[in-house]
Amino acid sequence: MALVQQTSPHARNARPTSRVMLWVMLATVPGLIAQTLFFGWGNLINVVWCVALALGSEAVILKLRDKPIAFFLKDNTAAVTGLLLGLSLPQFAPWWVSGIAVISAIVVAKQLYGGLGSNPFNPAMVGYALVLISFPVAMTTNWAQPATLWAGAPGFSETLATIFSASQTSIDAWTMATPLDEYKHKIATFTAAEVLQHPTFGDLVARGWEWVNLAFLAGGLVLIWLRIITWHIPVAFLGAIAVMSLAFGSNADQYAPLQLHLLAGGTMLGAFFIATDPVSAATSHQGKLIYGAGIGVLIYLIRTWGNYPDAVAFSVLLLNFAVPFIDHYTPPRTYGHHKARRGVPGKNGG
Amino acid sequence: MTQLWDFAGGVHPAENKHQSTSRPIRRAGIPERLILPLQQHIGTPAEAIVSIGDRVLKGQKIAEVATGIGVPVHAPTSGTIEAIEQQQVPHPSGMADWCIILKPDGEDQWGERNPASDYHQLGRDEVLDRIRNAGISGMGGAGFPTDIKLRPPRDRKVETLILNGAECEPYITADDMTMRELADEVVAGMKVMAWILRPSRCVVGIEDNKPEAIEAMRKAVQGTQIEIAVVPTKYPSGGEKQLVQILTGLEVPSGGIPADIGVMCQNVGTAVAVSRAIFEGIPLISRVFTISGDAVQEPGNFDVLIGTPVSDLLAAAGLQADKLNRLVLGGPMMGYTLTTDQIPVIKTSNCVIAATRAELPAPPPEQPCIRCGECAEVCPMELLPQQLFWYSKATEFEKAEHLNLFDCIECGACSYVCPSSIPLVQYYRFAKGEIRTQRAEQLKSDRARERFEARQARLEREQQEKELRRKERAKAAAEAQAQKQAEAEQTVSQGDAVDNRDAKAALVQQALERKKAKAAQATESTQQAPTKPAEKPDIEALEKQLTQAEAKLNTMQTMLDDAKTQQADNVDKLERAVAKNHDRVVRAREALAEAHKLAGTESSPQLSE
């Protein structure tokens, strides 16, 4: 009788990481559908390309690192990184831009730091920030117009050809500055009413963008409902943007209004899918609130007074830096203790 | 309705309790051999007070703790002491320990019993003595001697006595069945404990998944002031700290005991044991024990003699050996696997799960932690399991301790939900073990150092004392000598004064010599400064120095020129070196000139101006 030797607990009821990641991917589907409906095939093509490349580069680097390839590919985390990049890059971003973003995300930001669970920075955002700084033109002029504006939206093959052609043929007719970009640059010379005449804003907040953001919000709420993420980071993130906007930017003739901050750009994708990456986020509930709020504040600051119209990537990365610090000072109070033991051992009552 | 509080976190594992509650408690009977470990409690192991070959009666004390914390062991039935030897005992490590092996004679003949019809007349100390002499230690798992627990420190008045009937671990139904079938004994035992402690509140906490037990207990407490608190089913509500929180809203201080906040928890089984000890004079020789799992055909609870091997119970429950994959002693959350079924049931054992492979499958391979935080959400102690894991794995024990590693109760909720299938609790056990070892070693080395320092101090002191004694001896000797001399001189001086004049003259001579020497020294020191550099060998040395410096400067200069022509990248460095050597040459020249000048002054003073 060979009895199995195992340490407790013997019962388990866990959602494996792979399934958690699968749920994250499924929760982005509404957003991806909205992107495709309003901005054409670009995001979908980007997603497929980025996910394939992410899996490919993950496999190669795992091989180089002498790690079991299938075991790690099956955890779906590389796919999520690729997916998030595909969702956040401009629709007509050339293939090599997205390629560089994906490879630097997987190879550098994730695997060179030790692979899954060891990366201090959000891999997708490292890739995004890298190409945003390196290829500012490609990253700002390739945003698709909302398709409803435009009679002859580029078809699938045209989009595919644009993204993968060696030289980008004239796609000016299909592209348009993002609403945040437009508002930021025009509000210096025009009034809010005049700026909002621009077709990119549409009838509600920001044509197309508002639905994309609402769809990501819906997907994010599903993740909270499934208890895959907690409410702390998204609520603090969005709350901080709202507070900043109401406190400093209530004058629409000077600063972009709150609804534009919340429903244009990558706000909801960032709040529910990017900032909530558990590996690079803060740990405790209190830490998550500080972390989320920090991202929100930075997004507002950079969007309003910085050089970039959207700022999710930089803000997330800057707060990634702060995570170890936040974690040191925000442990929860343990049962049977009067207060939490903050700081590092040997200091502050360690 | 009793007011209840919630505790943080918690999980809801599949209960799997129905399998073992469908049959009443069965008698397991007398096995062929009883294995009675000498240590079934926390504290000092008991020592056998019988010899091999002795015949013992049922209930006879066969091992006793003479000094220290502990409780005696009794013979569960009559028979012969077959051996006193090392046997594998219930322990996660599978270690062996001293056991008394009793061969029952089948007569089940009782020894002397001393029941009390009215314990109130015995006095509290006598009742506590009887509880101790009945060998009762906590039957919930820890095995702390009950009589000691019932004597809290004087300044810790127990206001709330809690009887723990939560039994939150899946599979285990020993307490459930005890409350169903032995509710009166449970209540009687609790009354005895309440009489000893005089608390203002007595409450039995039972999870709401045990309606029959709740019903039976409600009936049994009628007419008493004991409350029955039905607590929501959530693992680990039966953890002492969690149950205290649920029933009182108070938290047991870290590193403390419930008595620190005026609370005491006792187990349902312990109450039964106390009742039997007091009212029937029966020591703790049996307990209710659950046999469950898919590999047994008739799972259920047994009234088991302490020392009965698990194999006998498995057979009684209809074990299908071919299906058996894992034997767990305890529940599926905190129990440990057995390497053999030849393990005795002891006072703290409550369940064995004979699991099939499908029932408790092997966990999938461990994946990296993604810090998802599921573990922190379910931790009943509000720890950060993911951080503790990180620091335990990296052997950064100081940080793990800082995050309250030692408050972990090892309930397993974190591992239960971990999506990466990390055996978190095992990492914490490892870290705790390492820290304990380090502390023990630290203590050992501290003691060694203290001993060493004490020895050094002692040696030094002895040396000093020796020195002192030597000095004293020398002093005494000198004094004796001086006295002797004085005596001698006195006798001499009386007749001889001429010598005195000679001595005076000698003294004057000495003084003159001292003065002369002093003057000579003074002239020497004033002359030293100017004469020294004027010495000839110095000029030679300086000349040598100068030639050396010049040679080096030349080499450097050529190297610099080469480097310049080749445009080598050490030009800067060489330039600096050349400059330095140039300075050195200049200095050497100056020094030489100075020396020459001084030498000249000495030989021909007229040139000095």
Interface residues (C-beta under 8 A of the other chain):
Chain A: M1 L3 V4 Q5 Q6 T7 S8 P9 H10 A11 R12 N13 A14 R15 P16 T17 R19 V20 F71 D75 T77 G115 L116 G117 S118 R227 I228 T230 P278 V279 A281 T283 S284 D327 P331 P332 R333 T334 Y335 G336 H337 R341 V344 P345 G346 G350
Chain B: F7 A8 V11 P13 A14 P170 K241 Q245 E251 V252 P253 S254 G255 G256 A321 L324 N325 R326 L327 V328 G330 P332 M333 M334 G335 Y336 T337 L338 T339 T340 D341 I353 A355 R357 L360 A362 P363 P364 P365 Q367 P368 C369 I370 R371 C372 G373 E374 A376 E377 P380 M381 E382 L383 L384 Q386 Q387 E398 K399 E401 H402 L403 N404 D407 E410 G412 A413 S415 Y416 V417 C418 P419 S420 S421 P423 V425 Q426 R429
